[in-house]
């Protein structure tokens, strides 16, 4: 009788291959990671890194107060309100910033990310050896995952550390859990304790790590041989789930009362119906599978409208078929290859929290979300290739294919790292692969603006801003983000001033200021619709007033400036803009009162100097501005016009302080009119 193929001999897979010792393999894998990511160490604080690492005050000192804030505040505190709670990740930034002394130097953060990724690669190798019991498949799997380009957003992007730490916790917990199953007595308890500790690190690093317990349960069930008795396994699963319970409780406490709406432009699935949303989410899963097999076109952003809502076109059907094929393969291979089936199931479990199937998340698609799931998908691919080797006479087929893939992926990862060097290179590369993303063009405009202190590139900046705004055209107003219009108005206002300084044509100058006014008005209209607080809108009102003043529309400029000053009465800039608008209408007396009022409530010295200059040149007030002590110019209160303005300004200042809850400061305005007989206020 012919000998059955090796695929029908499960015992063959349980025999360890002879090969290089781990003492050689592990350093070799670390060197491989270093080679692939060697050019990532020069990448700066791009994307979200600047805010989370350089502006978070919790990272400035290793104190009980900061530790308390890390544990009891959300991940993005105090910048924006999000449902993210990742204290372990923030704590790792604190260690980098203070203990390791990285501060505002990116190198130290990249080194830690490299160490974490190398450790995760070792864990994948160790798990592959424990589960598959064959050394070369384990080596090739670890090597392929180590250099796969899908991992660059987690490794090269510093704040991708949340994914690195979560993966480390899940993989370490899985590895120590399996080790506990092979140990006995006190050693088993020690290994289980380590497994619980690792799972704690995982879930407190990123929310999606809660799937880690599910991966372990799935392995126990699918392996067909429980490491403990069934009751014993259930008890240990319950123990392993304790970190999840603690995390969910603490997260609910920290986020209690917070109300976060997912912007449609970040994830259009949030605005789709249930079934349409699910079908779109499955299309996105198909896109991830395509990137796993062919990671040529990677992007740092997939926001509106790069990922359209599913409509049943050819691309949608191809994605649905691909996902359905993988699902069927996982089910069919249960009997033929439990290993392949488990790996596919584990990939789905670890991806499910970010899949937009159970609930809508804050992003429609992000490559960092595939960091851990890709390890299990690649494990399934490697196992499938080695099962093919059994039926094909070419013994070296699988190692050759996988070895070639390692080389190609390593080269692609090295090239991809260069895109993350700075914000300009990142968003330039992103636009090349995601040209329909409004955020990509918007972010490139901002990056270009920040990269040139002279702002001589404003023409290019406004070009990218216009492309971004064009993508938003046609969206229902409640779904339109407001901030891009305010920044666009500021770019055009500055461009108008630059063109004036460069002796640009009157037509070019007017066109820039008109666009600034139009975008500013659009922002103000959207701000009213979205009920944005007046204090946040007032800066834009001053900007619009400035644009209208340069266009010669003095009355409209004054109207907008008055709204801005009313909304922000303690901002010196509000009084400067209001004064400029009044002077453009030749209302010098009113301008003097505004400057005087502003000085009384803000104490801004620039307002005082502007007031003196106005009396010297703009008012018929000869002798009212005199030079006293050490050349300092002051006002002569014996002048009738000065007394009149002082009385009006003091009354206004007192009312402003009282209306805004500072009655104790209202009396201070009276000090400016001491010795002056002011008429009683009406």
C-alpha positions as CSV (number, residue, x, y, z in Angstrom):
1,X,0.0,0.0,0.0
2,X,1.2,3.5,-0.9
3,X,2.3,5.6,2.0
4,X,-0.2,8.4,2.8
5,X,0.9,11.9,2.2
6,X,2.4,13.8,5.1
7,X,-0.7,16.1,5.3
8,X,-2.5,13.0,6.8
9,X,0.2,12.4,9.3
10,X,-0.3,15.0,12.1
11,X,2.4,13.4,14.2
12,X,5.0,14.5,11.6
13,X,4.3,18.1,12.4
14,X,5.0,17.5,16.1
15,X,8.6,16.5,15.6
16,X,11.1,19.3,15.9
17,X,13.3,19.9,12.8
18,X,17.0,20.0,13.3
19,X,18.3,23.5,12.6
20,X,20.2,26.5,14.0
21,X,20.0,27.1,17.6
22,X,17.8,29.9,19.0
23,X,21.0,31.7,20.2
24,X,21.7,32.3,16.5
25,X,18.1,32.7,15.2
26,X,16.9,35.4,17.7
27,X,19.9,37.8,17.1
28,X,19.6,37.2,13.4
29,X,15.9,38.2,13.4
30,X,16.7,41.3,15.4
31,X,19.4,42.2,12.9
32,X,16.9,41.7,10.1
33,X,14.5,44.1,11.8
34,X,17.3,46.6,12.2
35,X,18.3,46.4,8.5
36,X,14.7,46.9,7.4
37,X,14.1,49.8,9.7
38,X,17.6,51.3,9.9
39,X,16.5,54.4,8.0
40,X,13.5,55.0,10.3
41,X,15.6,56.3,13.1
42,X,15.9,59.6,11.5
43,X,12.2,60.2,11.1
44,X,10.8,63.2,13.0
45,X,7.7,63.8,15.0
46,X,5.2,63.5,12.2
47,X,1.5,63.2,12.0
48,X,0.0,62.9,15.6
49,X,3.5,62.5,17.2
50,X,4.0,66.3,17.8
51,X,0.8,66.6,19.9
52,X,1.0,63.3,21.8
53,X,4.7,63.5,22.6
54,X,5.8,67.1,22.6
55,X,2.6,68.9,23.9
56,X,1.3,66.5,26.5
57,X,2.2,68.1,29.8
58,X,1.9,64.7,31.6
59,X,5.2,63.7,30.1
60,X,7.2,66.5,31.5
61,X,8.0,65.0,34.9
62,X,7.9,61.7,36.6
63,X,5.6,62.8,39.5
64,X,2.6,61.2,41.3
65,X,0.4,64.0,39.9
66,X,1.3,63.1,36.3
67,X,0.9,59.4,36.9
68,X,-2.5,60.1,38.3
69,X,-3.4,62.1,35.2
70,X,-2.2,59.3,33.0
71,X,-4.3,56.7,34.8
72,X,-7.4,58.9,35.1
73,X,-7.5,60.8,31.9
74,X,-8.1,59.7,28.3
75,X,-5.3,59.1,25.8
76,X,-5.7,62.5,24.0
77,X,-6.3,64.6,27.1
78,X,-6.4,67.6,27.2
79,X,-6.4,68.2,23.4
80,X,-9.6,66.6,22.1
81,X,-12.3,64.4,23.5
82,X,-12.0,60.8,22.2
83,X,-13.1,57.4,23.6
84,X,-9.5,56.2,23.7
85,X,-8.0,55.1,27.0
86,X,-4.4,53.9,26.8
87,X,-2.5,54.6,30.0
88,X,0.2,52.0,29.4
89,X,1.1,53.6,26.1
90,X,1.2,57.1,27.6
91,X,3.3,55.8,30.5
92,X,5.8,54.4,27.9
93,X,6.1,57.9,26.4
94,X,6.8,59.3,29.9
95,X,9.6,56.7,30.4
96,X,11.0,57.7,27.0
97,X,10.7,61.4,27.7
98,X,12.1,61.5,31.3
99,X,13.8,58.3,32.3
100,X,15.5,57.6,29.0
101,X,16.0,61.3,28.4
102,X,14.6,61.4,24.9
103,X,12.6,64.6,25.5
104,X,12.2,66.3,22.0
105,X,14.7,64.1,20.2
106,X,13.0,61.4,18.1
107,X,15.9,58.9,18.1
108,X,15.2,57.4,21.5
109,X,11.5,56.8,20.7
110,X,12.4,55.0,17.5
111,X,14.9,52.8,19.4
112,X,12.2,51.7,21.8
113,X,9.8,51.0,18.9
114,X,12.5,48.9,17.3
115,X,13.1,46.9,20.5
116,X,9.4,46.3,20.9
117,X,9.0,45.1,17.3
118,X,12.0,42.8,17.6
119,X,10.6,41.4,20.8
120,X,7.3,40.8,19.0
121,X,9.1,39.0,16.1
122,X,10.8,36.8,18.7
123,X,7.5,35.9,20.3
124,X,6.0,35.1,16.9
125,X,8.9,32.8,16.3
126,X,8.5,31.2,19.7
127,X,4.8,30.7,19.2
128,X,5.3,29.2,15.8
129,X,7.8,26.7,17.3
130,X,5.5,25.7,20.1
131,X,2.5,25.3,17.8
132,X,4.0,24.1,14.5
133,X,7.1,22.3,15.8
134,X,9.0,23.0,12.6
135,X,11.9,25.4,12.7
136,X,12.2,26.7,9.1
137,X,8.5,27.6,8.8
138,X,8.9,29.4,12.1
139,X,12.0,31.3,11.0
140,X,10.5,32.3,7.6
141,X,7.2,33.4,9.2
142,X,9.0,35.5,11.8
143,X,11.3,37.0,9.1
144,X,8.4,37.8,6.8
145,X,6.4,39.5,9.5
146,X,9.5,41.3,10.7
147,X,9.9,43.2,7.4
148,X,6.4,43.3,6.0
149,X,5.6,46.9,4.9
150,X,2.2,46.8,6.6
151,X,4.0,47.2,9.9
152,X,5.7,50.5,9.0
153,X,2.8,52.6,10.4
154,X,3.1,50.9,13.7
155,X,6.9,50.8,13.9
156,X,8.2,53.9,12.1
157,X,5.4,56.1,13.2
158,X,6.3,56.6,16.9
159,X,2.7,56.7,18.2
160,X,2.1,53.4,16.5
161,X,3.6,52.2,19.8
162,X,0.1,51.5,21.0
163,X,-0.2,48.7,18.5
164,X,3.4,47.5,19.3
165,X,2.6,47.3,23.1
166,X,-0.8,45.7,22.6
167,X,0.7,43.1,20.3
168,X,3.5,42.4,22.7
169,X,1.1,41.9,25.5
170,X,-1.2,39.5,23.6
171,X,1.7,37.5,22.1
172,X,3.6,37.3,25.4
173,X,0.4,36.3,27.2
174,X,-0.2,33.6,24.6
175,X,3.3,32.3,24.9
176,X,3.4,32.1,28.7
177,X,-0.1,30.6,28.7
178,X,1.2,27.7,26.5
179,X,4.3,27.4,28.6
180,X,2.1,27.1,31.7
181,X,0.2,24.3,30.0
182,X,3.4,22.3,29.7
183,X,4.6,23.1,33.3
184,X,3.4,21.7,36.6
185,X,3.0,22.7,40.2
186,X,4.4,26.1,41.3
187,X,6.0,26.7,37.8
188,X,2.5,26.6,36.2
189,X,1.3,29.3,38.6
190,X,4.3,31.5,37.9
191,X,3.8,31.2,34.1
192,X,0.0,31.9,34.5
193,X,0.8,35.0,36.6
194,X,3.1,36.2,33.8
195,X,0.4,35.5,31.3
196,X,-2.1,37.7,33.3
197,X,0.5,40.5,33.6
198,X,1.2,40.5,29.9
199,X,-2.5,40.6,29.1
200,X,-2.8,43.6,31.5
201,X,-0.1,45.4,29.5
202,X,-1.9,44.6,26.3
203,X,-5.4,45.9,27.2
204,X,-4.2,49.0,28.9
205,X,-2.1,49.8,25.9
206,X,-4.8,49.6,23.3
207,X,-8.5,48.7,23.4
208,X,-8.4,46.2,20.6
209,X,-6.2,43.9,22.7
210,X,-9.3,42.6,24.5
211,X,-9.4,40.1,21.7
212,X,-6.3,38.5,23.1
213,X,-8.2,36.3,25.5
214,X,-10.4,35.1,22.6
215,X,-7.3,34.0,20.7
216,X,-6.2,31.8,23.6
217,X,-9.6,30.3,24.0
218,X,-9.8,29.7,20.2
219,X,-6.5,27.9,20.3
220,X,-7.5,25.6,23.2
221,X,-10.8,24.7,21.5
222,X,-9.4,24.3,18.0
223,X,-6.3,22.4,19.0
224,X,-8.3,19.4,20.1
225,X,-6.1,18.9,23.2
226,X,-6.8,21.1,26.1
227,X,-3.6,21.9,28.1
228,X,-5.7,21.4,31.2
229,X,-9.0,19.7,32.0
230,X,-12.0,21.4,30.7
231,X,-13.1,22.8,34.1
232,X,-9.5,23.8,34.8
233,X,-9.2,25.5,31.4
234,X,-12.4,27.5,32.1
235,X,-11.0,28.6,35.4
236,X,-7.8,29.8,33.8
237,X,-9.6,31.6,31.0
238,X,-11.6,33.4,33.7
239,X,-8.4,34.4,35.5
240,X,-6.9,35.6,32.2
241,X,-10.0,37.7,31.6
242,X,-9.5,39.6,34.9
243,X,-7.4,42.4,33.2
244,X,-10.2,42.9,30.7
245,X,-12.7,43.4,33.5
246,X,-10.4,45.8,35.2
247,X,-9.7,47.7,32.0
248,X,-13.4,48.0,31.0
249,X,-14.3,49.2,34.5
250,X,-11.6,51.8,34.7
251,X,-12.3,52.9,31.1
252,X,-16.0,53.4,31.9
253,X,-15.0,55.6,34.9
254,X,-12.5,57.7,33.0
255,X,-14.8,58.2,30.0
256,X,-18.0,58.7,32.1
257,X,-20.0,61.6,30.8
258,X,-17.9,62.0,27.6
259,X,-19.9,62.2,24.4
260,X,-17.9,61.8,21.3
261,X,-19.3,61.9,17.8
262,X,-17.4,60.2,15.0
263,X,-16.8,62.7,12.1
264,X,-18.2,61.4,8.9
265,X,-15.1,62.5,7.0
266,X,-13.0,60.3,9.2
267,X,-15.2,57.3,8.8
268,X,-18.1,57.5,6.3
269,X,-19.4,54.2,7.6
270,X,-20.7,56.2,10.6
271,X,-23.2,57.9,8.3
272,X,-24.3,54.7,6.4
273,X,-27.1,52.4,7.2
274,X,-26.5,49.1,9.1
275,X,-26.2,46.8,6.1
276,X,-24.5,49.3,3.8
277,X,-22.0,50.0,6.6
278,X,-21.3,46.3,7.1
279,X,-20.8,45.7,3.4
280,X,-18.4,48.7,3.2
281,X,-16.5,47.3,6.2
282,X,-16.1,44.0,4.4
283,X,-14.8,45.9,1.3
284,X,-12.2,47.5,3.6
285,X,-11.2,44.0,4.8
286,X,-10.7,43.0,1.2
287,X,-8.4,46.1,0.8
288,X,-6.4,44.9,3.8
289,X,-6.0,41.5,2.3
290,X,-4.8,43.0,-1.0
291,X,-2.2,45.1,0.8
292,X,-1.0,42.0,2.7
293,X,-0.3,40.3,-0.6
294,X,0.8,43.3,-2.6
295,X,1.9,46.2,-0.3
296,X,3.0,48.5,-3.1
297,X,0.6,51.4,-2.5
298,X,0.6,52.3,1.2
299,X,-1.1,55.4,2.7
300,X,-1.1,57.2,6.0
301,X,-4.7,58.2,5.6
302,X,-7.9,56.8,4.0
303,X,-10.5,59.4,5.1
304,X,-13.3,60.8,3.0
305,X,-13.6,60.2,0.1
306,X,-10.8,57.7,-0.5
307,X,-12.9,54.8,0.7
308,X,-16.3,55.2,-0.8
309,X,-19.5,53.6,0.6
310,X,-20.1,50.2,-1.0
311,X,-22.4,50.4,-4.0
312,X,-21.9,46.9,-5.6
313,X,-19.3,47.9,-8.2
314,X,-16.6,45.6,-9.5
315,X,-14.1,46.6,-6.8
316,X,-16.7,45.9,-4.1
317,X,-17.5,42.4,-5.5
318,X,-13.8,41.5,-5.7
319,X,-13.4,42.5,-2.1
320,X,-16.4,40.6,-1.0
321,X,-15.4,37.5,-2.9
322,X,-11.8,37.6,-1.4
323,X,-13.1,37.9,2.2
324,X,-15.7,35.2,1.6
325,X,-13.0,32.9,0.2
326,X,-10.8,33.4,3.2
327,X,-13.7,32.7,5.5
328,X,-14.7,29.5,3.6
329,X,-11.0,28.4,3.7
330,X,-10.9,28.8,7.4
331,X,-14.0,26.7,7.8
332,X,-13.0,24.0,5.3
333,X,-9.5,23.6,6.6
334,X,-10.7,22.9,10.2
335,X,-10.3,19.1,9.6
336,X,-7.4,19.2,7.1
337,X,-5.3,21.8,8.9
338,X,-6.3,23.0,12.3
339,X,-3.3,25.2,12.3
340,X,-4.4,27.2,9.2
341,X,-7.9,27.4,10.5
342,X,-6.8,28.7,13.9
343,X,-4.5,31.3,12.4
344,X,-7.3,32.7,10.2
345,X,-9.7,32.7,13.1
346,X,-7.1,34.5,15.3
347,X,-6.5,37.1,12.6
348,X,-10.3,37.8,12.5
349,X,-10.6,38.0,16.3
350,X,-7.7,40.4,16.6
351,X,-9.0,42.6,13.8
352,X,-12.7,42.5,14.8
353,X,-12.5,45.4,17.4
354,X,-11.4,47.7,14.5
355,X,-13.4,46.2,11.7
356,X,-16.5,48.5,11.9
357,X,-18.7,45.4,12.0
358,X,-19.6,45.2,15.7
359,X,-19.5,49.0,16.2
360,X,-18.3,52.0,14.3
361,X,-14.8,53.2,15.1
362,X,-13.0,56.5,14.6
363,X,-11.3,55.5,11.3
364,X,-12.5,53.7,8.2
365,X,-9.1,52.2,7.5
366,X,-5.6,52.4,8.9
367,X,-2.7,50.1,8.2
368,X,-1.5,50.1,11.8
369,X,-4.7,48.2,12.7
370,X,-3.3,45.2,10.7
371,X,-0.1,44.9,12.8
372,X,-1.1,42.0,14.9
373,X,-3.7,40.5,12.6
374,X,-1.1,40.3,9.8
375,X,1.0,38.0,11.9
376,X,-1.7,35.4,12.1
377,X,-2.6,35.9,8.4
378,X,1.0,35.4,7.4
379,X,1.2,32.3,9.7
380,X,-1.8,30.9,7.8
381,X,-0.1,31.6,4.5
382,X,3.1,30.0,5.6
383,X,1.3,26.9,6.9
384,X,-0.7,26.7,3.7
385,X,2.5,26.9,1.6
386,X,4.1,24.1,3.6
387,X,1.1,22.0,3.2
388,X,1.4,22.4,-0.6
389,X,5.0,21.3,-0.3
390,X,3.7,17.9,0.8
391,X,1.8,17.3,-2.5
392,X,4.4,18.9,-4.8
393,X,7.7,17.1,-5.5
394,X,9.7,20.3,-5.3
395,X,10.8,20.3,-1.7
396,X,12.3,23.7,-1.7
397,X,9.2,25.5,-3.2
398,X,7.8,27.0,0.0
399,X,11.2,28.1,1.5
400,X,12.2,29.7,-1.9
401,X,8.9,31.5,-2.2
402,X,8.9,32.8,1.3
403,X,12.6,33.7,1.2
404,X,12.0,35.8,-1.9
405,X,9.0,37.5,-0.2
406,X,11.2,38.4,2.8
407,X,13.7,40.1,0.5
408,X,11.1,42.0,-1.5
409,X,9.2,43.1,1.6
410,X,12.4,44.2,3.3
411,X,13.2,46.4,0.4
412,X,9.7,47.9,0.3
413,X,9.7,48.6,4.0
414,X,13.1,50.3,3.7
415,X,11.7,52.5,1.0
416,X,8.4,53.1,2.9
417,X,10.3,54.4,5.9
418,X,11.6,57.3,3.9
419,X,8.0,58.5,3.5
420,X,7.8,59.0,7.3
421,X,10.9,61.3,7.4
422,X,8.8,64.5,7.9
423,X,5.3,65.8,7.4
424,X,6.0,67.0,3.8
425,X,7.4,63.7,2.6
426,X,4.6,61.8,4.4
427,X,1.7,63.7,3.0
428,X,3.3,64.0,-0.5
429,X,3.5,60.2,-0.5
430,X,0.0,59.9,0.9
431,X,-1.5,62.0,-1.9
432,X,0.2,59.8,-4.5
433,X,-1.7,56.7,-3.2
434,X,-4.8,58.4,-1.7
435,X,-5.6,61.4,-3.9
436,X,-9.3,61.4,-3.0
437,X,-8.6,61.9,0.7
438,X,-9.5,65.5,1.8
439,X,-7.3,65.1,4.9
440,X,-4.2,64.2,2.8
441,X,-4.4,67.5,0.8
442,X,-5.3,69.5,3.9
443,X,-2.4,68.0,5.9
444,X,0.1,68.6,3.1
445,X,-1.0,72.3,2.9
446,X,-0.4,72.6,6.6
447,X,3.0,70.7,6.4
448,X,4.1,73.0,3.6
449,X,3.1,76.1,5.5
450,X,5.0,74.9,8.6
451,X,8.1,73.9,6.7
452,X,8.8,77.3,5.2
453,X,9.0,80.1,7.9
454,X,9.1,82.7,5.3
455,X,5.8,81.4,3.8
456,X,7.0,82.2,0.3
457,X,5.3,78.9,-0.8
458,X,1.8,80.1,0.0
459,X,0.7,79.6,-3.6
460,X,1.5,75.9,-3.3
461,X,-0.1,75.8,0.2
462,X,-3.4,77.3,-1.1
463,X,-3.4,75.0,-4.1
464,X,-3.4,72.0,-1.8
465,X,-6.0,73.6,0.4
466,X,-8.3,74.2,-2.6
467,X,-8.0,70.5,-3.6
468,X,-8.9,69.5,0.0
469,X,-12.0,71.8,0.0
470,X,-13.1,70.6,-3.4
471,X,-13.4,67.1,-2.1
472,X,-15.8,68.4,0.6
473,X,-18.1,70.0,-1.9
474,X,-21.5,68.3,-2.1
475,X,-21.4,67.0,1.4
476,X,-24.5,67.9,3.5
477,X,-23.6,70.8,5.7
478,X,-24.0,68.9,9.0
479,X,-21.3,66.5,7.9
480,X,-18.8,69.2,6.7
481,X,-15.8,69.8,9.0
482,X,-15.4,73.5,9.9
483,X,-11.7,73.9,10.7
484,X,-10.4,73.5,7.1
485,X,-12.3,76.7,6.1
486,X,-10.8,78.7,8.9
487,X,-7.2,77.7,8.1
488,X,-7.9,78.3,4.4
489,X,-9.0,81.8,5.2
490,X,-5.9,82.4,7.2
491,X,-3.7,81.2,4.4
492,X,-5.3,83.4,1.8
493,X,-5.2,86.4,4.2
494,X,-1.5,85.9,4.6
495,X,-1.0,85.4,0.9
496,X,-2.7,88.7,0.2
497,X,-0.3,90.5,2.6
498,X,2.6,88.7,1.0
499,X,1.5,89.7,-2.5
500,X,1.2,93.3,-1.3
501,X,4.7,93.2,0.1
502,X,6.0,91.7,-3.2
503,X,4.2,94.4,-5.2
504,X,1.8,91.9,-6.7
505,X,-0.9,93.1,-9.1
506,X,-4.0,94.7,-7.5
507,X,-6.1,91.9,-9.1
508,X,-4.0,89.2,-7.4
509,X,-4.1,90.9,-4.1
510,X,-7.9,91.5,-4.2
511,X,-8.4,87.9,-5.3
512,X,-6.5,86.6,-2.3
513,X,-8.3,88.8,0.2
514,X,-11.7,88.0,-1.4
515,X,-11.0,84.3,-1.0
516,X,-10.0,84.8,2.6
517,X,-13.3,86.6,3.2
518,X,-15.4,83.9,1.4
519,X,-13.8,81.0,3.3
520,X,-14.0,82.9,6.6
521,X,-17.7,83.5,6.0
522,X,-18.2,79.9,5.2
523,X,-16.5,79.0,8.4
524,X,-18.7,81.3,10.4
525,X,-21.9,79.9,8.8
526,X,-20.8,76.3,9.6
527,X,-19.7,77.3,13.1
528,X,-23.3,78.6,13.8
529,X,-24.7,75.3,12.4
530,X,-22.4,73.2,14.6
531,X,-23.0,75.5,17.6
532,X,-19.3,76.1,18.1
533,X,-18.8,78.4,21.2
534,X,-18.4,82.1,20.4
535,X,-15.0,82.3,22.1
536,X,-13.7,79.8,19.5
537,X,-15.3,81.6,16.6
538,X,-14.1,85.1,17.5
539,X,-10.6,84.6,16.1
540,X,-12.1,83.8,12.7
541,X,-14.3,86.9,13.0
542,X,-11.3,89.1,13.4
543,X,-9.7,87.4,10.4
544,X,-12.7,88.0,8.2
545,X,-12.9,91.6,9.4
546,X,-9.3,92.0,8.3
547,X,-10.0,90.6,4.9
548,X,-12.9,92.9,4.3
549,X,-10.9,95.9,5.4
550,X,-8.2,95.2,2.8
551,X,-11.0,94.9,0.2
552,X,-12.2,98.4,1.1
553,X,-15.5,97.1,2.5
554,X,-15.2,99.1,5.7
555,X,-18.7,98.8,7.0
556,X,-18.8,95.0,6.7
557,X,-15.3,94.9,8.3
558,X,-16.6,96.8,11.3
559,X,-19.7,94.6,11.7
560,X,-17.7,91.5,11.9
561,X,-15.0,93.0,14.1
562,X,-17.7,94.2,16.6
563,X,-19.0,90.6,16.8
564,X,-15.4,89.3,17.4
565,X,-14.7,91.9,20.1
566,X,-18.0,91.2,21.8
567,X,-17.3,87.4,21.9
568,X,-13.7,87.9,23.1
569,X,-13.5,91.1,25.2
570,X,-10.2,90.2,26.9
571,X,-8.2,89.5,23.7
572,X,-6.0,92.5,22.8
573,X,-6.2,91.5,19.1
574,X,-9.9,92.1,19.1
575,X,-9.4,95.7,20.0
576,X,-6.7,96.2,17.4
577,X,-8.9,94.8,14.7
578,X,-11.9,96.8,15.8
579,X,-9.8,100.0,15.9
580,X,-8.5,99.4,12.4
581,X,-12.1,98.9,11.2
582,X,-13.2,102.2,12.9
583,X,-10.2,104.1,11.5
584,X,-11.0,102.9,8.0
585,X,-14.4,104.7,8.5
586,X,-12.7,107.8,9.8
587,X,-14.2,107.2,13.3
588,X,-11.1,108.3,15.2
589,X,-12.9,109.1,18.4
590,X,-14.5,105.7,18.6
591,X,-11.2,104.1,17.8
592,X,-9.5,105.9,20.7
593,X,-12.3,104.7,23.1
594,X,-11.8,101.1,22.0
595,X,-8.0,101.3,22.4
596,X,-8.4,102.8,25.8
597,X,-11.1,100.2,26.9
598,X,-8.8,97.4,25.6
599,X,-5.9,98.7,27.6
600,X,-8.0,99.0,30.8
601,X,-9.3,95.4,30.6
602,X,-6.2,93.7,29.2
603,X,-3.3,95.8,30.3
604,X,-1.7,95.3,26.9
605,X,1.1,97.7,26.4
606,X,0.8,97.6,22.6
607,X,-2.7,99.0,22.9
608,X,-1.4,101.9,25.0
609,X,1.3,102.7,22.4
610,X,-1.3,102.6,19.6
611,X,-3.5,105.0,21.6
612,X,-0.7,107.4,22.1
613,X,0.2,107.3,18.4
614,X,-3.5,107.9,17.6
615,X,-3.6,111.1,19.7
616,X,-0.3,112.3,18.2
617,X,-1.3,111.8,14.5
618,X,-4.9,110.9,14.1
619,X,-6.8,113.3,16.4
620,X,-7.1,117.0,16.7
621,X,-5.6,116.8,20.2
622,X,-2.5,119.0,20.2
623,X,-0.7,118.8,23.5
624,X,-2.7,115.8,24.8
625,X,0.2,113.4,24.3
626,X,3.3,114.5,26.3
627,X,6.7,113.1,27.0
628,X,7.4,112.4,30.7
629,X,10.0,110.6,32.8
630,X,12.8,108.9,30.7
631,X,11.2,109.6,27.4
632,X,7.9,107.7,28.1
633,X,5.0,109.2,26.3
634,X,1.8,109.6,28.3
635,X,-1.6,111.4,28.0
636,X,-2.5,114.7,29.5
637,X,-5.8,114.2,31.3
638,X,-6.3,118.0,31.4
639,X,-7.2,117.8,27.7
640,X,-11.0,117.8,27.2
641,X,-10.9,115.0,24.5
642,X,-8.8,112.7,26.7
643,X,-11.1,113.3,29.7
644,X,-14.2,112.5,27.6
645,X,-12.6,109.3,26.1
646,X,-11.4,108.2,29.6
647,X,-14.9,108.5,31.0
648,X,-16.4,106.5,28.2
649,X,-13.8,103.8,28.3
650,X,-13.9,103.5,32.1
651,X,-17.6,103.0,31.9
652,X,-17.3,100.3,29.2
653,X,-14.5,98.5,31.0
654,X,-16.4,98.4,34.2
655,X,-19.4,97.0,32.5
656,X,-17.4,94.4,30.6
657,X,-15.8,93.1,33.9
658,X,-19.2,93.0,35.6
659,X,-20.9,91.2,32.7
660,X,-18.2,88.6,32.6
661,X,-18.3,87.8,36.3
662,X,-15.5,90.0,37.6
663,X,-17.2,92.7,39.7
664,X,-14.1,92.9,41.9
665,X,-12.2,94.1,38.8
666,X,-14.8,96.5,37.7
667,X,-13.9,99.0,40.4
668,X,-10.3,99.1,39.0
669,X,-11.6,101.0,36.0
670,X,-12.4,103.9,38.3
671,X,-8.6,104.4,39.0
672,X,-8.2,105.6,35.4
673,X,-10.7,108.5,36.0
674,X,-9.6,109.5,39.5
675,X,-9.7,113.3,39.8
676,X,-11.9,113.6,36.7
677,X,-15.5,114.7,36.9
678,X,-17.2,112.1,34.7
679,X,-20.9,112.3,34.0
680,X,-23.0,109.5,35.6
681,X,-23.5,106.5,33.5
682,X,-27.1,106.1,32.2
